[in-house]
């Protein structure tokens, strides 16, 4: 199984990048994992909805260019469905059993993900009704992907 995490925007906080690196290394025991950072469009604080949509559209183009061919796309968005850790494992396992060999998770910028990209995704996933910094969401999702693989493979980490 190939799992790709595409996220928008860089971070300078070392503790986030170190946490992600640890979980990425752990995922490597179960799957081919890759994370890809996409450049975030700079927009002013006081901006119109049209400017935000334009920025999201530009980010969408970069995201789509980074998605491996024939991948199942899972976008993270507030209107998505919340899953337990077992639910994330089931999402991965069920798709693998259907012949899906590549899953892509997408975390958008601080303004979200374009409507078109969400509409084209196979699954919309919500981490919570709460708002998290994007880098923390990246750490949490990476950990959940690792946890999902431990569940699928019957490992003790899940407990």
C-alpha positions as CSV (number, residue, x, y, z in Angstrom):
1,X,0.0,0.0,0.0
2,X,1.2,3.5,-0.8
3,X,0.0,6.3,1.4
4,X,0.7,9.9,0.6
5,X,0.0,12.9,2.9
6,X,-0.3,16.2,1.0
7,X,-0.4,19.3,3.2
8,X,-0.4,23.0,2.4
9,X,2.0,25.3,4.1
10,X,5.5,25.0,5.8
11,X,6.2,25.1,9.5
12,X,9.2,26.2,11.4
13,X,8.3,24.5,14.7
14,X,10.8,21.7,15.2
15,X,8.6,19.7,17.6
16,X,5.9,19.2,14.9
17,X,8.4,18.1,12.2
18,X,10.1,15.7,14.6
19,X,6.8,14.2,15.6
20,X,5.7,13.7,12.0
21,X,9.1,12.2,11.1
22,X,8.8,9.7,13.9
23,X,5.3,8.5,12.8
24,X,6.4,8.5,9.2
25,X,9.3,6.2,10.1
26,X,6.9,3.9,12.0
27,X,4.4,3.8,9.1
28,X,7.3,2.6,6.9
29,X,7.1,-0.8,8.5
30,X,3.6,-1.3,7.0
31,X,3.4,0.9,3.9
32,X,5.2,3.1,1.5
33,X,4.6,6.5,3.0
34,X,5.4,10.0,1.6
35,X,4.5,13.4,2.8
36,X,4.4,16.4,0.3
37,X,4.3,20.0,1.3
38,X,2.5,22.3,-1.1
39,X,3.1,26.1,-1.2
40,X,0.4,28.1,0.5
41,X,-0.9,31.1,-1.4
42,X,-0.3,34.3,0.4
43,X,-3.5,36.4,0.9
44,X,-4.0,39.5,3.0
45,X,-5.8,39.4,6.3
46,X,-8.8,41.4,5.1
47,X,-9.6,39.8,1.8
48,X,-12.8,39.0,-0.2
49,X,-14.3,35.5,-0.6
50,X,-13.4,35.8,-4.3
51,X,-9.7,36.2,-3.4
52,X,-9.8,33.3,-1.0
53,X,-11.5,31.1,-3.7
54,X,-8.7,32.1,-6.2
55,X,-6.0,31.2,-3.7
56,X,-7.7,27.8,-3.0
57,X,-7.9,27.2,-6.7
58,X,-4.2,27.8,-7.2
59,X,-3.4,25.5,-4.2
60,X,-5.8,22.9,-5.7
61,X,-3.8,22.9,-9.0
62,X,-0.6,22.2,-7.0
63,X,-2.2,19.6,-4.9
64,X,-3.6,17.8,-8.0
65,X,-0.2,17.8,-9.6
66,X,1.2,16.0,-6.6
67,X,-1.4,13.3,-6.3
68,X,-0.1,9.9,-7.6
69,X,-2.2,8.5,-10.5
70,X,-5.0,6.1,-9.6
71,X,-5.1,7.2,-5.9
72,X,-8.1,7.2,-3.6
73,X,-8.3,10.8,-2.4
74,X,-9.3,11.6,1.2
75,X,-9.7,15.3,2.0
76,X,-9.8,16.6,5.6
77,X,-12.6,19.1,6.1
78,X,-14.9,20.2,8.8
79,X,-18.0,18.9,6.9
80,X,-16.4,15.5,6.5
81,X,-17.3,12.4,8.5
82,X,-15.7,11.7,11.9
83,X,-14.2,8.3,12.3
84,X,-12.7,6.4,15.2
85,X,-9.2,5.0,14.9
86,X,-10.8,1.7,14.0
87,X,-12.9,3.5,11.3
88,X,-9.7,4.9,9.7
89,X,-8.2,1.4,9.7
90,X,-11.4,0.1,8.1
91,X,-11.3,2.8,5.5
92,X,-7.7,1.8,4.6
93,X,-8.3,-1.9,4.8
94,X,-11.6,-1.9,2.9
95,X,-10.1,0.0,0.0
96,X,-7.0,-2.2,0.0
97,X,-9.2,-5.2,-0.3
98,X,-11.0,-3.5,-3.3
99,X,-7.6,-3.3,-5.1
100,X,-6.8,0.3,-4.1
101,X,-3.0,0.5,-3.8
102,X,-2.6,4.2,-3.3
103,X,-4.4,6.5,-0.8
104,X,-3.8,10.2,-0.6
105,X,-4.8,12.3,2.4
106,X,-5.0,16.1,1.8
107,X,-4.8,18.8,4.5
108,X,-5.6,22.2,3.1
109,X,-4.3,25.6,4.0
110,X,-5.7,27.8,6.8
111,X,-8.5,28.7,4.4
112,X,-9.4,25.1,3.7
113,X,-9.6,23.1,0.5
114,X,-11.3,24.2,-2.7
115,X,-14.9,23.1,-3.2
116,X,-13.9,21.3,-6.5
117,X,-11.2,19.3,-4.8
118,X,-13.5,18.2,-2.0
119,X,-16.1,17.3,-4.5
120,X,-13.6,15.1,-6.5
121,X,-12.4,13.3,-3.4
122,X,-13.7,9.8,-2.6
123,X,-14.0,10.5,1.1
124,X,-14.2,13.6,3.2
125,X,-12.8,13.1,6.7
126,X,-13.2,15.4,9.7
127,X,-10.8,15.1,12.6
128,X,-13.0,17.0,15.0
129,X,-15.5,19.8,15.2
130,X,-12.7,21.7,17.0
131,X,-10.1,23.8,15.1
132,X,-6.5,22.8,15.2
133,X,-3.3,24.4,13.8
134,X,-2.6,22.8,10.5
135,X,0.8,21.4,11.6
136,X,-0.9,19.8,14.7
137,X,-3.5,18.3,12.3
138,X,-0.6,16.9,10.3
139,X,0.9,15.3,13.4
140,X,-2.5,13.9,14.5
141,X,-3.3,12.5,11.1
142,X,0.1,10.9,10.6
143,X,-0.2,9.3,14.0
144,X,-3.7,8.0,13.1
145,X,-2.4,6.5,9.9
146,X,0.3,4.7,11.9
147,X,-2.4,3.6,14.5
148,X,-4.6,2.4,11.6
149,X,-1.8,0.1,10.3
150,X,-1.2,-1.3,13.8
151,X,-4.9,-2.1,14.1
152,X,-4.9,-3.7,10.6
153,X,-1.8,-5.8,11.5
154,X,-2.9,-6.7,15.1
155,X,-0.1,-4.8,16.8
156,X,-0.2,-3.7,20.5
157,X,0.3,0.0,19.9
158,X,-3.4,0.6,19.4
159,X,-4.3,-0.2,23.0
